[in-house]
């Protein structure tokens, strides 16, 4: 397959359209990366160059279908069970404690769940803790990628997803099938999957209020204005004092004053200020 080159104006126009739609930002150093990721889409849509592809995205009859495809093509789905477990320990400990004191339902949102390892890990850890009944938990998980959500809903995983998973957990919560494992139905039933674009502030707010939101290793793909926009939408989807968990490489301390950062020896997280608006 011959490579179709992308011109500077085509790159800028496409990367701006992608940022406006998904928030994902390709800076000037990632021109070749965007070009390579879109090659197969040009061929699928019979576009001779990137200019024709951009015209298709903005005016083609099947443009919304193509944007759905791009949501999967451009998403980074690198994840695994029990990733950054220290933050999950805060959820199962501190956040559950607060929920039990209030006597209400524990509401948790894995907002960029990819292929489902994160929300299923949360479900397993809550189940293991035996401190809160599944009926007292609302655990929802979302992503922008239709393909990732299909895989998450299927609940089938191969060896690479288990690289941080204790063997006894695999035995308790999965059953083998061919060259992988299916998550057990009692864990699967705890998670509700849905699709959402995190740039849609009204839709994000409407999901709440939550006790905790996980959005780990996503903001690094956004520029600063988009990061601010997303985390401020999350604040409206959190109860006062609710928890926001980000990836270790992500920080919002200079983006917004709606959260109080908490730094422990093992984990960093943010709590929505009671007066955040």
N, C-alpha and C positions, 0 to 999 in steps of 0.2 A: 504494500500500500504506500503510495507516494504521499509525502507530507505537504499539506496545504499551508503556505506561509500566511502569517497575520501581519498586517501593516500597523504602524503606530496608531493612526486614527481609528482603525477597526478595533484594536485592543482597548483603547480608552473608552470607546462607545460601548463595547460589550461588557467591560468590567464595571462601568457605571450602571448599566442596566441590571447586572447581576447584584451589585450592591443595593440598588434600590428595591429589588425584589426579595432578596434573601439576607442581606446584610453582609454577606461574605465579600471581603475586599482583597483584590489582587493588586498589590503595589507594583511599581515599575520593574522590580526584580523578578516578578512572577509571570512575566509575559509568556515565556516559553511553556511554563506549567499550564497556563490557561489554554494556550494553543494546543498542547498535546491532549488535554482532557476533552476538548471539543471536537477533535478530529473525527471520531466515529459518528458524532451527531450530524456533522455536515454531510457525511456520506449517507446516513439514514434519511436525511431530508433532501437529498439530491441537490445540495447547494455547492456551487462551483468555488465559492470563496467565502470568507468571513463576512463580507459586506452583504452577500445574499442571505447568509444565515441570520444576521441581525435584522434584515428586513422581514424574514420569516417570523422571527420572535416578536416583532412589533406589529405585524399585519397579516400573518398567515392564518388560514382558516383553522389550523390545528395548533395554534400557538400555545394555548393553555395546556394541551397535552404535552407539548415540547417543554414547557416550563416545569411540568411535573417530572419529566425525564431528567432535566437538568438538576432538579433538587436532589436526585439520587447520584448523578454523575459527579456533582461538585461537593458532595458531603464526604467528610472523613469519618469512616466508621471503625476506627481503631479503638477497641475497648476489650474488656475482659471482666470476669467475675471477681469481686472483692478488690477492685481497683481503689487505691487511696482509702484503705479501710478505716483509718483513724477518724475520718469525717463521719463514716457510717456508724462508728461506735458512739459518737456524739448524738446522733439521731436516736439510736436504740437506748441510750442512757438518758441524757439530759432532756431531749425533746419529748421522749415518751413520758418521763417523769412529770413534765409540765402538763402534758395532755391528760394524764391520769388524775392530777390534782384538779384540773378543770372539770373532769368528768364527762368530757365530750369525745367526739371521734378524732382520732389522729389523722390529719390530712397531709399527705406528702405528694409532691409532684416531681417526677424525673422529667425535666423539660426538654432534654436533648438526649433521648434514651438510646439512639442508634439501634442496634439489633437486640436490645433488651437485657443485656447482662446487668446493667446497673439496677433497674427496678426489681428484677428477679433476685439479685443479691439482697436488696433491702427487704423483700418479702421473706427470704430465707432467714435473715438475721432476726427479724421480728418474730418469726415462728420459733427460732431457736431460743430466744430470750424467755419465752413463755410468760412474759409480763403483761401482754396485751392480746386480747383475742382478735382473730381475723375480722370478726364482725364489727370491731371497734376501729378498724383501719380503712381509710380510703386511700388507695395507692394508685395514682394515675401516671401514665408515661406517654410522652409525645415525641415526635420528631418531624422534620420537614420532608424527609425522604420516604416516599411510598414503599420503595423496595426494602429499606431497613425495617419499616414497620411490619411488612409482610413476614420478614424473617423473625422478628420479635414475637409476633402473634403465633407463629408456628412453634417456637420454643425448642428448636433443634440446634445443637452446638457441637463443634469439633474440638479437638485437643487444645488448640491455641487459646481458646476462651477460658480454659481451666488452669492457666499457668500460676495463678495465685490462690487456687481453691484447695482447701484441705481435702484429702481423699475421703474422709468419713462424711463430709458434706456431699460429695458427689454420690456416694452410696445411698445417703438418706433421701436426697431430693431429685435424683435423676435416674432414668432407666436407659440402659444401652440399646442402641439400634444401629445395625450395620457399623459404619465407621464413626459414630458419634453418640450423642446422648440427647434424649428428650427430657425437658423439665417436667417434674411430676404435676399432676392436675391440681393438687391442693395448693401448690405455689402459683401455678398459672392462674387459678381463679382469683388470686389476690390482686392481680394487676389488670387495669383497664387501659388499653392503648387507644390513642387518638392522634390525629394529625393537626398541627398548628404551625403557623409562621410566627416566630417570636417578634417580628417587626409589627405585628398587628396588635397594638397596645390595648385596644378595646377587647379583643378576644382573650388576651393574656389576663387582663383584669377580671374578666367574666369567669375565669376558671377558679377564682379564689372564693373565700380566704383559705390559705394553707398555713399549716404549722411550719412546713419546711419545703423549700424548693431547691432542687439540685440542677445546676447548669454548669457542668464541669467541662473544661477544655473546649469551650465554644467561643467565648469572647475573644480569644486570641486570633480568631479569623475575622473579627470586625474592626473597623476603625473606631477612634475614640468617640465621635458623636453617636455612632450606632450602639456602642457599648453603653453609653449613658442612657440612651433611649430605652434599651432593653431592661437594664437593671432598675430603672425608675418605674417601668411597667410592672416588673416583679414586685416592687414595693407595694403597689396597689393590689396585688394578688396574695399578699401575706397579711396575716393578722398582726396587730401591734406586738412587737417582740418576736415575730416569726424569724426563722433562720434561712439564710441564703448560703448555699455551699457552692463554691467555685473551684476550678482547678488550681493546683499549687502555683502555676506560672501566671495566674491572673490576679489582678488587684483592682479594686474600685475606690481606693481611699482618696484619690484625687479627682474622681469623676462626679461624685454626688455626696451630699450630706444626709441622705435619708437612712443610712445604716451606721451601726456602731460595730467596728471591727473587733473581733475577739481572737487573740493569739495565744495558744497554749503550746506546750512543749511538743505536741504531736499533731495538732490540727489548727487550721485557720478557717474562720467562718465569719459571717456578718449577720447582725440582728437588726431587723427593722426597728427604727426608733418609734416610740409610742406616738409621737406627734408628726410622723412622716406623712406628707400629703402629696 
